[in-house]
């Protein structure tokens, strides 16, 4: 099937991008103009903002942050209570290789992280600090800490209500816990509606933000370091797309096990490279760290200042945290559902670390570098990746090359995760067969080339809207199913305290 897959892929992809590439603006412009009217309406609804204290507050951010705050209180600050135990679970101390599932706790975490750690950590943080000032960092960290409890709930439910098949594969995520979990509560009709709505939005988000946007941005970064618009790669988006599509296809054909084997290597590597570079800059400017923290805390509570002072900083911080770690969106639950375990709560506890690593650690590192180097006040109209790159480049002249590598690795791993999310939602809607799974993967690879060859414009806006529309359905389901999670948590915690659940030794279980 792999030979047939790549034959079809090559045949489809060799003519399409070449044709589109020749049109330089023709097809791009036609597509963008065709979908713009629809996209503008959808974006206007999903990201509808209300004015507050001189700044615009997107209601979707309020929806996510309020849910995260409620989850934090409802589960009695589980993110802090279970932080250490979650590390033991990630290390595999409690893992039984005979349990149902396809990947280890660490692999599930790495796969989910590869879907969230990416351009949001590099570009999104720069946007937050440039608009909201250093104080945005404080609120970003707070939102990340609260998001841990929300991620815990959705990943616990993902495992509890997953489908387990005779061949050892599993399918899980919000579409399953909403349809099955709400049916248990006598809300089967609502559950099926929310599940289908979620799946459709996830497929759109998978092909757009999880694919085309990633291919497009990594190609742009490659162009930047190979001579810019006059360089060799400037008009070779189709070629770059073909190479990336081949690489992505060769990994995703193997399913979640193949994806996990790649992400468990890429994610720690890119996180270590990126954080090490940030740490070197922070240590080189160690005398400025107290002032940077002073600016971060002062800006968080300043009554006046950039874009509405404290409220502007709060909104930017919350917005970037929500956009970066996707707690409440439900996507990560699909990856976490594939874990080997018979205790749903264990994967919920492992998932706690996802917003912590993504937002509290990596986003904070980026923000500190930007604040310490002062590049956010330099002006010049820089924002996003360019601002972050400039901050690092002010200390390391060669850093744009490292950043280009990081962006491409982030983008590649994000594509792997989102291909899995999209495939699971596709097979949920159209039938869980091998042929349906392969069809989606072929479509996904075609979209890699299209994304590299096009100027995306409204396509990305539509995709962002689809991803956050997932959160509307998912959080409704979570509110209804929170008591199920607490019941699972209380049961697990009491058995852990009593010694009934013990560490699993190689070759035999103590319990």
C-alpha positions as CSV (number, residue, x, y, z in Angstrom):
1,X,0.0,0.0,0.0
2,X,2.9,2.3,0.6
3,X,4.1,2.0,-3.0
4,X,0.6,2.7,-4.3
5,X,0.3,5.7,-1.9
6,X,3.5,7.3,-3.2
7,X,2.7,6.6,-6.8
8,X,-0.7,8.4,-6.5
9,X,1.0,11.1,-4.4
10,X,3.7,11.7,-7.0
11,X,1.3,11.7,-9.9
12,X,-1.0,14.1,-8.2
13,X,1.6,16.4,-6.9
14,X,4.0,16.7,-9.8
15,X,1.6,18.6,-12.1
16,X,-0.6,20.5,-9.6
17,X,2.0,22.6,-7.8
18,X,3.9,23.2,-11.1
19,X,0.8,24.6,-12.6
20,X,0.0,26.7,-9.6
21,X,3.6,27.9,-9.2
22,X,3.5,29.2,-12.8
23,X,0.5,31.4,-12.1
24,X,2.2,33.4,-9.3
25,X,-0.8,35.1,-7.9
26,X,-3.4,33.8,-10.4
27,X,-4.7,30.7,-8.6
28,X,-3.7,32.1,-5.2
29,X,-5.6,35.3,-5.8
30,X,-8.7,33.5,-7.2
31,X,-8.9,31.1,-4.2
32,X,-8.3,33.9,-1.7
33,X,-10.9,36.1,-3.3
34,X,-13.4,33.2,-3.6
35,X,-13.2,32.3,0.1
36,X,-12.7,35.8,1.6
37,X,-16.4,36.7,2.0
38,X,-17.1,33.4,3.8
39,X,-13.9,33.5,5.8
40,X,-14.6,37.1,7.0
41,X,-18.0,36.1,8.3
42,X,-16.7,33.0,10.1
43,X,-13.7,34.8,11.6
44,X,-16.0,37.6,12.7
45,X,-18.1,35.2,14.6
46,X,-15.4,33.0,16.2
47,X,-13.1,35.8,17.2
48,X,-15.9,38.3,18.0
49,X,-14.5,40.9,20.4
50,X,-16.0,43.3,22.9
51,X,-14.4,46.5,24.0
52,X,-13.1,46.6,27.6
53,X,-10.9,49.2,29.3
54,X,-9.7,50.5,26.0
55,X,-8.8,47.2,24.4
56,X,-10.7,44.5,22.4
57,X,-11.4,41.3,24.3
58,X,-12.0,38.2,22.0
59,X,-14.9,36.2,23.6
60,X,-13.3,32.9,22.6
61,X,-10.3,33.7,24.8
62,X,-12.7,34.4,27.7
63,X,-14.5,31.1,27.0
64,X,-11.2,29.2,27.2
65,X,-9.7,31.0,30.2
66,X,-12.9,30.8,32.3
67,X,-13.1,27.1,31.6
68,X,-9.5,26.7,32.6
69,X,-10.1,28.6,35.9
70,X,-13.2,26.5,36.7
71,X,-11.3,23.3,36.0
72,X,-8.5,24.4,38.3
73,X,-10.8,25.0,41.2
74,X,-13.1,22.0,40.5
75,X,-10.3,19.5,40.4
76,X,-8.7,21.1,43.6
77,X,-5.5,22.4,41.9
78,X,-4.6,19.0,40.6
79,X,-1.8,20.5,38.5
80,X,0.1,21.3,41.6
81,X,-1.0,18.3,43.7
82,X,0.0,15.7,41.1
83,X,2.9,17.4,39.4
84,X,5.5,15.0,40.9
85,X,3.4,11.8,40.4
86,X,2.9,12.9,36.7
87,X,6.7,12.9,36.2
88,X,6.8,9.3,37.5
89,X,4.1,8.4,35.0
90,X,6.0,10.0,32.1
91,X,9.1,8.1,33.1
92,X,7.1,4.9,32.8
93,X,7.3,3.9,36.5
94,X,3.6,2.8,36.5
95,X,3.4,1.5,32.9
96,X,2.3,-2.1,32.2
97,X,3.3,-3.0,28.6
98,X,0.4,-5.4,28.4
99,X,-2.2,-2.6,28.8
100,X,-4.3,-1.7,25.7
101,X,-3.0,1.2,23.6
102,X,-0.4,1.9,21.0
103,X,2.2,4.3,22.6
104,X,3.9,5.0,25.9
105,X,3.0,7.9,28.2
106,X,6.2,9.7,27.1
107,X,5.4,9.1,23.4
108,X,1.8,10.3,23.8
109,X,3.0,13.5,25.5
110,X,5.7,14.1,22.8
111,X,3.2,13.7,20.0
112,X,0.7,16.1,21.6
113,X,3.5,18.6,22.4
114,X,4.6,18.4,18.8
115,X,1.2,19.7,17.8
116,X,1.3,22.7,20.2
117,X,5.0,23.6,20.5
118,X,5.7,25.6,17.4
119,X,5.3,29.0,15.8
120,X,3.0,30.2,18.6
121,X,5.9,29.8,21.0
122,X,8.3,31.8,18.7
123,X,6.1,34.3,16.9
124,X,3.0,34.4,19.1
125,X,5.0,35.4,22.2
126,X,6.7,38.2,20.3
127,X,3.3,39.5,19.2
128,X,2.0,39.4,22.8
129,X,5.0,41.3,24.2
130,X,5.1,43.9,21.4
131,X,1.4,44.7,21.9
132,X,0.8,44.1,25.6
133,X,4.3,44.9,26.9
134,X,6.4,42.7,29.2
135,X,3.4,42.3,31.6
136,X,1.7,40.0,29.0
137,X,4.3,37.4,30.1
138,X,2.9,37.2,33.6
139,X,-0.7,36.6,32.4
140,X,0.6,34.1,29.8
141,X,2.2,32.0,32.6
142,X,-0.9,32.2,34.7
143,X,-3.1,31.1,31.8
144,X,-0.7,28.2,31.2
145,X,-0.9,27.1,34.8
146,X,-4.7,27.1,34.7
147,X,-4.7,25.4,31.3
148,X,-3.0,22.4,32.9
149,X,-6.3,21.3,34.7
150,X,-8.4,21.7,31.5
151,X,-5.9,19.6,29.5
152,X,-6.0,17.0,32.4
153,X,-9.8,16.7,32.1
154,X,-10.0,16.3,28.3
155,X,-7.2,13.8,28.1
156,X,-8.6,11.7,30.9
157,X,-11.9,11.5,29.0
158,X,-10.1,10.8,25.8
159,X,-8.8,7.5,27.2
160,X,-12.0,6.6,29.2
161,X,-14.2,6.7,26.1
162,X,-11.8,5.6,23.4
163,X,-12.6,2.7,21.0
164,X,-10.2,-0.2,21.3
165,X,-10.0,-2.6,18.3
166,X,-8.9,-6.3,17.9
167,X,-5.8,-5.4,16.0
168,X,-4.5,-3.3,19.0
169,X,-5.2,0.1,17.5
170,X,-7.4,2.7,19.3
171,X,-9.4,5.8,18.4
172,X,-10.2,8.5,20.9
173,X,-10.7,12.2,21.5
174,X,-13.5,14.7,22.0
175,X,-15.7,13.2,19.2
176,X,-15.8,9.9,21.1
177,X,-16.2,11.2,24.6
178,X,-18.9,13.7,23.5
179,X,-20.9,11.1,21.6
180,X,-20.5,8.3,24.2
181,X,-20.2,10.3,27.4
182,X,-23.2,12.5,26.8
183,X,-25.3,9.5,25.7
184,X,-24.7,8.1,29.2
185,X,-26.1,11.3,30.6
186,X,-29.2,11.0,28.4
187,X,-27.9,13.7,26.0
188,X,-27.1,11.5,23.0
189,X,-28.5,13.9,20.4
190,X,-26.5,16.8,21.7
191,X,-23.4,14.6,22.0
192,X,-23.6,13.4,18.4
193,X,-24.1,17.0,17.2
194,X,-21.1,18.3,19.2
195,X,-19.0,15.3,18.0
196,X,-19.7,15.9,14.3
197,X,-19.2,19.6,14.6
198,X,-15.9,19.1,16.4
199,X,-14.7,16.5,13.8
200,X,-15.5,18.8,10.8
201,X,-13.7,21.8,12.4
202,X,-10.7,19.6,13.3
203,X,-10.4,18.4,9.7
204,X,-10.4,22.0,8.5
205,X,-7.9,23.0,11.2
206,X,-5.7,20.0,10.4
207,X,-5.5,20.9,6.7
208,X,-5.0,24.6,7.3
209,X,-3.3,25.6,10.5
210,X,-1.8,22.2,11.1
211,X,-0.5,21.8,7.6
212,X,-0.7,24.6,5.0
213,X,0.3,27.3,7.4
214,X,3.2,25.2,8.8
215,X,4.5,24.4,5.3
216,X,4.2,28.0,4.2
217,X,6.0,29.5,7.2
218,X,8.9,27.0,7.1
219,X,9.3,27.7,3.4
220,X,9.4,31.5,4.1
221,X,12.0,31.0,6.7
222,X,14.1,28.9,4.3
223,X,13.8,31.7,1.7
224,X,15.0,34.2,4.3
225,X,18.3,32.4,4.8
226,X,18.9,31.5,1.2
227,X,19.1,34.9,-0.3
228,X,15.6,36.2,0.2
229,X,13.2,37.1,-2.7
230,X,16.1,37.0,-5.1
231,X,17.6,33.7,-3.9
232,X,17.5,30.3,-5.4
233,X,14.5,29.0,-3.4
234,X,12.3,32.1,-3.8
235,X,10.1,30.6,-6.5
236,X,10.6,26.9,-5.5
237,X,7.7,26.5,-3.1
238,X,6.4,23.6,-5.0
239,X,9.7,21.8,-4.8
240,X,10.0,22.4,-1.1
241,X,6.4,21.2,-0.7
242,X,7.1,18.0,-2.6
243,X,10.1,17.2,-0.4
244,X,8.2,17.9,2.8
245,X,5.1,16.0,1.6
246,X,7.3,12.9,0.9
247,X,8.9,13.2,4.4
248,X,5.5,13.7,6.1
249,X,3.9,10.8,4.1
250,X,6.7,8.4,4.9
251,X,6.1,8.9,8.6
252,X,2.3,9.2,8.8
253,X,1.6,6.1,6.8
254,X,2.8,4.1,9.8
255,X,0.1,5.6,12.1
256,X,0.5,6.8,15.6
257,X,3.4,4.4,16.5
258,X,5.4,5.7,13.6
259,X,4.5,9.4,14.4
260,X,5.4,8.8,18.1
261,X,8.8,7.3,17.3
262,X,9.7,10.5,15.3
263,X,8.1,13.0,17.7
264,X,9.7,11.5,20.8
265,X,13.1,12.3,19.2
266,X,12.3,15.7,17.5
267,X,10.4,17.3,20.4
268,X,13.0,17.0,23.1
269,X,15.8,17.9,20.6
270,X,14.2,21.1,19.4
271,X,13.0,22.1,22.8
272,X,16.6,21.6,24.2
273,X,18.2,23.5,21.3
274,X,15.8,26.4,21.5
275,X,15.8,26.6,25.3
276,X,19.6,26.3,25.5
277,X,20.0,29.2,23.2
278,X,17.6,31.3,25.2
279,X,19.3,30.3,28.5
280,X,22.7,31.4,27.1
281,X,21.3,34.8,26.3
282,X,19.6,35.1,29.7
283,X,22.8,34.0,31.5
284,X,24.9,36.4,29.4
285,X,22.6,39.2,30.6
286,X,22.1,37.9,34.1
287,X,22.4,41.4,35.6
288,X,19.3,42.5,33.6
289,X,17.1,39.5,34.7
290,X,15.8,41.3,37.9
291,X,14.8,44.3,35.9
292,X,13.2,42.1,33.3
293,X,11.1,40.3,36.0
294,X,10.3,43.8,37.5
295,X,9.0,44.9,34.1
296,X,7.0,41.7,33.7
297,X,5.3,41.9,37.1
298,X,5.0,45.7,37.0
299,X,3.5,45.7,33.5
300,X,1.0,43.0,34.5
301,X,-0.6,45.3,37.1
302,X,0.2,48.7,35.6
303,X,-2.9,50.9,35.5
304,X,-1.7,52.5,32.3
305,X,0.7,51.8,29.5
306,X,0.8,49.9,26.2
307,X,-2.6,48.9,24.7
308,X,-4.7,49.5,27.7
309,X,-2.2,48.8,30.5
310,X,-2.9,45.9,32.8
311,X,-6.0,44.8,30.8
312,X,-4.1,45.0,27.5
313,X,-1.3,42.9,29.0
314,X,-3.8,40.4,30.5
315,X,-5.7,40.0,27.2
316,X,-2.5,39.5,25.1
317,X,-1.0,37.1,27.7
318,X,-4.2,35.0,28.0
319,X,-4.7,35.1,24.2
320,X,-1.2,33.8,23.4
321,X,-1.3,31.1,26.1
322,X,-4.7,29.9,24.8
323,X,-3.5,30.0,21.2
324,X,-0.2,28.2,22.0
325,X,-1.1,25.4,24.4
326,X,-4.6,24.8,23.0
327,X,-6.0,23.7,26.4
328,X,-9.7,23.3,25.9
329,X,-9.5,23.0,22.1
330,X,-9.5,19.2,22.5
331,X,-7.0,18.3,19.8
332,X,-4.3,16.9,22.1
333,X,-6.8,14.5,23.6
334,X,-6.8,12.6,20.3
335,X,-3.1,11.8,20.6
336,X,-3.2,11.1,24.4
337,X,-6.0,8.6,23.8
338,X,-3.6,6.2,22.0
339,X,-1.6,5.6,25.3
340,X,-1.0,2.2,26.8
341,X,-2.9,2.2,30.1
342,X,-6.0,0.8,31.8
343,X,-6.3,3.9,34.1
344,X,-7.7,6.9,32.1
345,X,-6.6,9.3,34.9
346,X,-2.9,8.5,34.4
347,X,-2.9,10.1,30.9
348,X,-4.8,13.1,32.2
349,X,-2.0,13.5,34.8
350,X,0.7,13.1,32.1
351,X,-1.1,15.7,30.0
352,X,-0.8,18.3,32.8
353,X,2.8,18.8,31.7
354,X,1.9,19.8,28.2
355,X,0.8,23.4,28.9
356,X,3.5,23.6,31.5
357,X,6.3,22.8,29.0
358,X,4.7,24.7,26.1
359,X,3.6,27.9,27.9
360,X,5.3,28.1,31.3
361,X,8.7,27.0,30.1
362,X,9.2,27.6,26.3
363,X,7.0,30.7,25.9
364,X,8.5,32.3,29.1
365,X,12.0,31.7,27.7
366,X,11.1,33.5,24.5
367,X,9.5,36.4,26.4
368,X,12.5,36.8,28.7
369,X,14.9,37.0,25.7
370,X,12.7,39.6,24.1
371,X,12.4,41.7,27.3
372,X,16.1,41.4,28.3
373,X,17.4,42.3,24.8
374,X,14.8,45.2,24.6
375,X,14.1,44.4,21.0
376,X,10.3,44.9,21.5
377,X,10.9,48.6,22.1
378,X,13.2,49.0,19.1
379,X,10.4,49.8,16.6
380,X,10.9,49.3,12.9
381,X,7.6,47.5,12.6
382,X,9.0,44.1,13.5
383,X,6.7,41.4,15.0
384,X,6.3,37.7,15.1
385,X,9.2,35.4,14.1
386,X,11.2,38.4,12.8
387,X,11.2,40.1,16.3
388,X,12.2,36.9,18.1
389,X,14.9,36.3,15.5
390,X,16.2,39.8,16.0
391,X,16.3,39.4,19.8
392,X,18.4,36.3,19.5
393,X,20.5,37.7,16.7
394,X,21.5,40.7,18.9
395,X,23.6,38.2,20.9
396,X,24.3,35.4,18.3
397,X,24.8,36.7,14.7
398,X,24.3,33.1,13.5
399,X,21.0,32.5,15.4
400,X,18.6,33.0,12.4
401,X,20.0,29.8,11.0
402,X,19.2,27.9,14.2
403,X,15.8,29.6,14.3
404,X,15.2,28.5,10.7
405,X,16.0,24.9,11.7
406,X,13.8,25.2,14.8
407,X,10.9,26.6,12.8
408,X,11.2,23.8,10.2
409,X,11.4,21.1,12.9
410,X,8.5,22.7,14.8
411,X,6.5,22.8,11.6
412,X,7.3,19.3,10.5
413,X,6.4,17.8,13.9
414,X,3.2,19.9,14.0
415,X,2.2,18.5,10.6
416,X,2.7,14.9,11.9
417,X,0.4,15.4,14.9
418,X,-2.3,17.3,13.0
419,X,-2.3,14.6,10.3
420,X,-3.2,12.1,13.0
421,X,-5.9,14.4,14.5
422,X,-7.4,15.0,11.1
423,X,-7.3,11.3,10.1
424,X,-9.1,10.3,13.3
425,X,-11.8,12.8,12.8
426,X,-12.1,11.9,9.1
427,X,-12.5,8.1,10.0
428,X,-14.9,9.0,12.8
429,X,-17.2,10.7,10.2
430,X,-16.6,8.4,7.2
431,X,-15.9,5.0,8.7
432,X,-12.9,3.5,10.5
433,X,-11.3,1.6,7.6
434,X,-7.8,1.5,6.3
435,X,-8.8,2.9,2.9
436,X,-10.5,6.0,4.5
437,X,-7.4,6.5,6.7
438,X,-5.1,6.4,3.6
439,X,-7.4,8.7,1.6
440,X,-7.1,11.4,4.3
441,X,-3.3,11.0,4.4
442,X,-3.1,11.4,0.7
443,X,-5.2,14.6,0.8
444,X,-3.1,15.8,3.7
445,X,0.2,15.4,1.7
446,X,-1.4,17.2,-1.3
447,X,-2.2,20.2,1.0
448,X,1.5,20.3,2.1
449,X,2.4,21.2,-1.5
450,X,-0.4,23.6,-1.9
451,X,0.5,25.4,1.3
452,X,4.1,25.8,0.2
453,X,3.1,27.1,-3.2
454,X,0.4,29.6,-2.2
455,X,0.1,32.9,-0.5
456,X,-2.4,31.7,2.1
457,X,-4.2,34.9,3.2
458,X,-7.8,34.0,4.2
459,X,-7.1,30.3,4.2
460,X,-5.2,30.7,7.5
461,X,-7.8,32.9,9.0
462,X,-10.5,30.3,8.2
463,X,-8.3,27.5,9.6
464,X,-7.6,29.5,12.9
465,X,-11.4,29.9,13.2
466,X,-12.0,26.2,12.7
467,X,-9.4,25.3,15.4
468,X,-11.0,27.6,18.0
469,X,-14.5,26.6,17.0
470,X,-13.4,23.1,18.2
471,X,-13.2,24.7,21.7
472,X,-16.8,25.8,21.6
473,X,-18.1,22.2,21.2
474,X,-15.3,20.6,23.4
475,X,-15.8,22.8,26.4
476,X,-19.6,22.3,26.4
477,X,-18.9,18.6,26.5
478,X,-16.3,19.0,29.3
479,X,-18.6,21.0,31.6
480,X,-21.2,18.1,31.4
481,X,-18.5,15.4,31.9
482,X,-16.4,17.1,34.6
483,X,-18.1,15.0,37.3
484,X,-17.0,11.8,35.5
485,X,-13.4,13.0,35.6
486,X,-13.6,13.8,39.3
487,X,-15.1,10.4,40.0
488,X,-12.1,8.8,38.2
489,X,-9.7,11.0,40.0
490,X,-11.0,10.3,43.5
491,X,-11.0,6.6,42.8
492,X,-7.4,6.6,41.4
493,X,-6.1,8.9,44.1
494,X,-7.5,6.8,47.0
495,X,-6.1,3.6,45.4
496,X,-2.7,5.3,44.9
497,X,-2.6,6.5,48.6
498,X,-3.7,3.1,49.9
499,X,-0.9,1.3,48.0
500,X,-3.2,-0.6,45.8
501,X,-1.6,1.1,42.8
502,X,2.1,0.7,42.9
503,X,5.1,1.2,40.6
504,X,5.4,-1.4,37.9
505,X,8.6,-3.3,38.0
506,X,10.1,-4.8,34.8
507,X,8.7,-8.3,34.3
508,X,6.1,-8.2,37.0
509,X,3.7,-5.9,38.8
510,X,4.0,-5.2,42.5
511,X,0.3,-4.9,42.8
